[in-house]
Amino acid sequence: MALFVIERNFAEQLDVDGLDRAGIKLVNDDVGIRWVYSFLSADKKKTYCLYEAPNPEAIIEAAARLGIPADVIVAVEQIGPVPVA
């Protein structure tokens, strides 16, 4: 599966304690994507999420079904400080 970073912009501060993680997982599983992790901005109005997905359209479908934004979707490759042999 490919890796994607998703930028999400929220009108109000995101309540991370109120996230329905189980519901998100159900929808993600249904469309064939996996939420790896997210970063939350200091003002709590923006997230940067790393996902595994077959394509951007699957991410857009899940976001629409969950009623959350997916403002920017960028395909990425993972690199690290030590090259993999």
Residue, then its C-alpha position, 0 to 999 in steps of 0.5 A: m500500500a502507498l503512504f499518504v499525508i493528509e492535511r485536515n483543517f478544522a473550523e473549531q479546535l479538535d477535541v481529540d478525547g471525543l474522537d470516535r476512534a472505533g467508528i473511524k476504524l470501521v469506515n477505514d476498514d470498509v474502504g481499505i485504508r489504515w490510519v497510522y498516526s497523526f500530528l495535531s497543531a498547537d492551536k488544535k485546528k489542523t492535523y497532519c495524518l499519515y495513512e496507508a491507502p491504495n489511492p487518494e480516492a479511498i481517503i476522500e471516500a472515508a473522509a466524506r463518510l466520516g464528515i471530516p476534511a481531507d484538504v490536502i492529500v500528498a503521496v509520500e515515501q518513508i525515509g530515515p536517518v540510516p539507509v536501509a540495506 
